[in-house]
Each structure stands twice: as structure tokens, then as C-alpha cells.
């Protein structure tokens, strides 16, 4: 038994629960950001960005943690 491993597992479960609740409440928004060629000014690509709008959240969840947890949770 390692307290640090237990704490990490509890945090993953807590975040998974929050993500599932957020999905059920429609708290996620998808935004598109164009990537422009500097020389020609034309559109090079579009990047999709996921934002979590949850006013009750105690601290922002970084995109790398959010996406990783969402992938693990299916």
C-alpha cells in the first residue's frame, strides 16, 4: 500500500465523476481555432479546442488531464 498511489487513484475517480456529471449537464463547449499561414494569410488548418464551463469547479482542469481522463473513462 502506497498512500501516494491511493491518492492518485482517488483523484482519477473524482475527476472521472466530475467529467461524467459535466457531460450530463452540457458543460463542455467545442471551439474551433483557425491556423493561418503567416506569409499568404490563408487558412492552413483548424484546431478543435474543448472548454469546460463549470462554475462550481474548485480549480481549472488542464486540457492534458481532462483529455487523458476522458479517454480512460471511455
C-alpha positions in Angstrom: 0.0 0.0 0.0 1.3 3.4 -1.0 -0.5 6.5 0.2 0.6 8.4 -3.0 -0.9 5.7 -5.3 -4.1 5.7 -3.3 -4.4 9.5 -3.5 -3.7 9.4 -7.3 -6.4 6.7 -7.8 -8.9 8.7 -5.8 -8.2 11.8 -7.8 -8.7 10.0 -11.1 -12.0 8.6 -9.8 -13.1 12.1 -8.6 -12.2 13.6 -12.0 -14.0 10.9 -13.9 -17.1 11.5 -11.8 -16.9 15.3 -12.5 -16.4 14.7 -16.2 -19.4 12.5 -16.4 -21.5 15.0 -14.4 -20.3 17.8 -16.7 -21.2 15.9 -19.8 -24.7 15.2 -18.4 -25.2 18.9 -17.7 -23.8 20.1 -21.0 -20.9 22.0 -19.5 -18.4 21.2 -22.3 -18.1 23.5 -25.3 -16.2 22.9 -28.6 -14.4 25.8 -30.1 -12.6 26.0 -33.4 -9.4 28.0 -33.9 -8.1 28.7 -37.4 -4.4 28.2 -38.0 -3.3 30.8 -40.6 -0.3 30.8 -42.9 1.8 33.8 -41.9 3.1 34.5 -45.4 -0.1 34.1 -47.5 -2.7 34.7 -44.9 -4.7 31.7 -46.0 -6.2 29.0 -43.8 -3.7 26.3 -43.0 -5.8 24.1 -40.7 -8.4 24.3 -37.9 -7.8 23.2 -34.3 -10.6 21.9 -32.2 -10.5 23.1 -28.5 -12.6 21.7 -25.7 -13.5 24.0 -22.9 -15.2 23.0 -19.6 -17.7 25.6 -18.4 -18.3 24.6 -14.8 -18.7 27.5 -12.3 -18.7 25.1 -9.3 -15.3 23.6 -10.2 -12.8 24.4 -7.5 -9.8 24.8 -9.9 -9.3 24.7 -13.6 -8.6 21.2 -15.1 -5.8 21.4 -17.6 -6.6 20.1 -21.1 -4.0 17.3 -20.8 -5.6 15.9 -17.6 -9.1 16.4 -19.0 -8.4 14.6 -22.3 -6.4 11.8 -20.7 -9.2 11.1 -18.2 -11.9 11.3 -20.8 -10.0 8.8 -22.9 -9.5 6.4 -19.9 -13.2 6.7 -19.0 -14.4 6.0 -22.5 
